[in-house]
Amino acid sequence: MLIPVTLFVAAALAVFSYSQGQGGPVAGLVFFGVLFVGVLIHVCDPLIQKGKALRAGSKD
């Protein structure tokens, strides 16, 4: 569910950036930057969950 939400947030921010007169290249960088952050969070989520499980298990 994170990827579609990130896609629409990225599109909204890119349209807003373009409407403020920043131009197409800046709007593209905003779009792909936000999309990249969303994908990075999605890819790193299993590693984060594994780290949480290890920390919870070590509290003996």
Secondary structure, 3 states (H helix, E strand, C coil): CHHHHHHHHHHHHHHHHHHCCCCHHHHHHHHHHHHHHHHHHHHHHHHHHHHHHHHHHCCC
